[in-house]
Amino acid sequence: MSGDLTYFWIPSPDPERGGAFYRGLFGWTLEPREQGDGYGISSTTVYGGIVGGREGTRPFLYFATDDVENAADAVREFGGHAGEVHEFSEGASVDCRYDDVEFGIFRPSGFAGAEASNQLGDLGYFVVPVGDAAEARSFYGSVLGWEYDHDDVDAAYHHVVNCAPPGGLYTEQPAPRPIAFFRVADVDASSRRVRELGGEAGEVLESSTGLIAACRDDQGVEFSLWQPAAGY
């Protein structure tokens, strides 16, 4: 489905170290990438990677569209920036930016829609930082086909109702990339594990969707732990 999360990569100055951290935290199964620059994550519902030589301090998220070239044109038309479209055996992708927030569009070959990300260790939720909610709703709706659970453009949070895994737009936390939330069974125990592995874990906060903790891995990359509430 257009708008679904299809891929993510985690920047890692030292992929061996990064692989050890996330394997120790989430129990991910990792396979060396053909490019020799890190690891593919083969045990998560949405495929991912731990990749060296990439900039940034947050995971980079890619979303599906029916036609990557048309989506790149739409990004430009509606006020964003889209780079060159790359085609390869696994599909086609383009890196984009809107309102200083980076994201990608990736159409995997044979993609028929994302599955629900219900496994422990899955990237189970995301939040896209936005400035002007009305303009951002229009942009992402036009480019990715996202629809929202309410029409209040003055609200801080705007939940997307037609993508998997679920996500939303948020106006009160500026950042250069979306926030990635990884599903865990016990946020307190996982926070302790983050610290044991050399990372940082913040205060556990409660929301309507469950318990969350903002973290950094042992190389400074930001991510969040998410213990879902019942029904999520």
SULCOR-V902209 format. One record per residue. N is the residue number from 0. RES is the residue in one small letter. PHI is phi as a letter, one per 30 degrees, with the letter a starting at -180 (none if undefined). PSI is psi in whole degrees, 0 to 359 (NA if undefined). Layout:
n->{N & N}
res->{RES & RES}
phi->{PHI & PHI}
psi->{PSI & PSI}
This chain:
n->{0 & 1 & 2 & 3 & 4 & 5 & 6 & 7 & 8 & 9 & 10 & 11 & 12 & 13 & 14 & 15 & 16 & 17 & 18 & 19 & 20 & 21 & 22 & 23 & 24 & 25 & 26 & 27 & 28 & 29 & 30 & 31 & 32 & 33 & 34 & 35 & 36 & 37 & 38 & 39 & 40 & 41 & 42 & 43 & 44 & 45 & 46 & 47 & 48 & 49 & 50 & 51 & 52 & 53 & 54 & 55 & 56 & 57 & 58 & 59 & 60 & 61 & 62 & 63 & 64 & 65 & 66 & 67 & 68 & 69 & 70 & 71 & 72 & 73 & 74 & 75 & 76 & 77 & 78 & 79 & 80 & 81 & 82 & 83 & 84 & 85 & 86 & 87 & 88 & 89 & 90 & 91 & 92 & 93 & 94 & 95 & 96 & 97 & 98 & 99 & 100 & 101 & 102 & 103 & 104 & 105 & 106 & 107 & 108 & 109 & 110 & 111 & 112 & 113 & 114 & 115 & 116 & 117 & 118 & 119 & 120 & 121 & 122 & 123 & 124 & 125 & 126 & 127 & 128 & 129 & 130 & 131 & 132 & 133 & 134 & 135 & 136 & 137 & 138 & 139 & 140 & 141 & 142 & 143 & 144 & 145 & 146 & 147 & 148 & 149 & 150 & 151 & 152 & 153 & 154 & 155 & 156 & 157 & 158 & 159 & 160 & 161 & 162 & 163 & 164 & 165 & 166 & 167 & 168 & 169 & 170 & 171 & 172 & 173 & 174 & 175 & 176 & 177 & 178 & 179 & 180 & 181 & 182 & 183 & 184 & 185 & 186 & 187 & 188 & 189 & 190 & 191 & 192 & 193 & 194 & 195 & 196 & 197 & 198 & 199 & 200 & 201 & 202 & 203 & 204 & 205 & 206 & 207 & 208 & 209 & 210 & 211 & 212 & 213 & 214 & 215 & 216 & 217 & 218 & 219 & 220 & 221 & 222 & 223 & 224 & 225 & 226 & 227 & 228 & 229 & 230 & 231}
res->{m & s & g & d & l & t & y & f & w & i & p & s & p & d & p & e & r & g & g & a & f & y & r & g & l & f & g & w & t & l & e & p & r & e & q & g & d & g & y & g & i & s & s & t & t & v & y & g & g & i & v & g & g & r & e & g & t & r & p & f & l & y & f & a & t & d & d & v & e & n & a & a & d & a & v & r & e & f & g & g & h & a & g & e & v & h & e & f & s & e & g & a & s & v & d & c & r & y & d & d & v & e & f & g & i & f & r & p & s & g & f & a & g & a & e & a & s & n & q & l & g & d & l & g & y & f & v & v & p & v & g & d & a & a & e & a & r & s & f & y & g & s & v & l & g & w & e & y & d & h & d & d & v & d & a & a & y & h & h & v & v & n & c & a & p & p & g & g & l & y & t & e & q & p & a & p & r & p & i & a & f & f & r & v & a & d & v & d & a & s & s & r & r & v & r & e & l & g & g & e & a & g & e & v & l & e & s & s & t & g & l & i & a & a & c & r & d & d & q & g & v & e & f & s & l & w & q & p & a & a & g & y}
phi->{none & d & j & d & d & c & a & b & b & c & d & b & e & b & d & d & d & d & d & d & d & d & d & d & d & c & i & d & d & c & b & e & d & e & d & i & c & l & b & c & c & c & c & c & d & c & d & b & a & c & b & d & i & c & d & j & b & b & e & c & c & c & b & d & b & d & b & d & d & d & d & d & d & d & e & d & d & c & j & c & c & b & d & d & d & c & c & a & d & d & k & b & b & a & d & b & a & b & h & i & c & d & a & b & c & b & c & d & d & i & d & b & j & d & c & d & c & c & d & d & j & d & d & c & a & b & b & c & d & b & c & d & d & d & d & d & e & d & d & d & d & d & d & c & i & d & b & b & d & a & c & d & d & d & d & d & c & b & d & d & c & b & b & b & d & d & a & a & c & b & c & c & b & e & a & d & b & e & d & c & c & c & d & b & d & b & d & d & d & d & d & d & d & e & d & d & d & j & c & b & b & d & d & d & c & c & b & d & c & k & c & b & b & d & b & b & d & d & c & i & d & d & a & b & c & b & c & d & d & e & j & c}
psi->{140 & 136 & 348 & 150 & 127 & 340 & 153 & 148 & 146 & 121 & 139 & 108 & 325 & 96 & 328 & 315 & 317 & 318 & 318 & 320 & 307 & 330 & 319 & 330 & 311 & 350 & 25 & 146 & 123 & 139 & 135 & 136 & 146 & 329 & 349 & 18 & 19 & 213 & 146 & 146 & 105 & 357 & 0 & 155 & 312 & 123 & 144 & 184 & 156 & 111 & 132 & 163 & 15 & 144 & 165 & 160 & 21 & 156 & 149 & 126 & 140 & 141 & 151 & 149 & 164 & 330 & 113 & 320 & 313 & 322 & 320 & 319 & 320 & 321 & 313 & 318 & 323 & 20 & 6 & 184 & 134 & 133 & 203 & 137 & 129 & 130 & 136 & 180 & 330 & 350 & 213 & 146 & 161 & 137 & 138 & 169 & 135 & 130 & 40 & 17 & 127 & 140 & 171 & 163 & 127 & 122 & 99 & 149 & 131 & 16 & 130 & 11 & 147 & 153 & 160 & 134 & 85 & 2 & 149 & 137 & 349 & 149 & 101 & 351 & 150 & 154 & 126 & 120 & 136 & 159 & 282 & 114 & 318 & 315 & 320 & 319 & 316 & 317 & 304 & 330 & 318 & 321 & 315 & 354 & 18 & 143 & 157 & 160 & 358 & 171 & 14 & 98 & 349 & 353 & 155 & 324 & 140 & 100 & 134 & 126 & 352 & 42 & 157 & 135 & 168 & 160 & 190 & 178 & 144 & 132 & 352 & 17 & 78 & 142 & 160 & 349 & 161 & 157 & 130 & 126 & 125 & 134 & 130 & 160 & 328 & 104 & 327 & 314 & 321 & 325 & 318 & 320 & 321 & 313 & 320 & 328 & 4 & 5 & 189 & 141 & 129 & 189 & 141 & 127 & 151 & 136 & 179 & 338 & 354 & 203 & 137 & 155 & 125 & 135 & 167 & 141 & 184 & 3 & 13 & 8 & 132 & 138 & 173 & 147 & 144 & 116 & 103 & 146 & 166 & 133 & 355 & NA}
